[in-house]
Amino acid sequence: IGFFIKAISDDSAHIYARNALYSIDTEDGIKTLLRGIAENQQFVHEFLDNESIFNKKDKQADKALIESLRKYSDQENRNLIKKLIITAFTGEKNYRAGDSYFLQQLALLVKSKEPNYLQEIISTIRDLQEEKNRVFINDIEGVISVLLDIDQLAELKNVFNDTLHHHAGYAFAEAIRLATKNGNPNGPAILKKGIELGI
């Protein structure tokens, strides 16, 4: 596992080295993988950069890895997944990271065990310093869109403002629009409520 993490990180392996990760299906293997990549900026950048090759509208190759991550989603692994998501959005040149099927599914995985995960993301963003700009440059709204619940929108409207970041309001409005496209099960209702609230 360490070999493939290194090979993907330094771009020394063929892009299809990613396929090897799909075979990791043991608890120890998943934990080793997450420990090796959660804060590995190089790995995350290369993994996201090549995602469009593997995840298509009709078939998402990363689904196999996501299912293994879901199977072994204990507290330690969820904490590592949360670090991985923040690593992706604070990394340099991870433009459109929010469009990542992989990251969106990881966010949903965490939310299934921790319903208040979106509030945790907001708190993390609030505490960032110079990296905060990158979070919005890298399109955090894509992940926010899958985490939205209709009964939170009015409250969140007051959170996503210039105090959080000068692009926060735009990101929130875009997240509401994207909820219908990114797999949020309540997407249409969220969009309708967002329009009613003038977001």
Secondary structure by P-SEA (a helix, b strand, c coil): caaaaaaaaaccccccaaaaaaacccaaaaaaaaaaccccaaaaaaaaaacccccccccccaaaaaaaaaaaccaaaaaaaaaaaaaaaaccccccccccaaaaaaaaaaaacccaaaaaaaaaaaacccaaaaaaaacaaaaaaaaccccaaaaaaaaaccccccaaaaaaaaaaaacccccccaaaaaaaaaaaacc
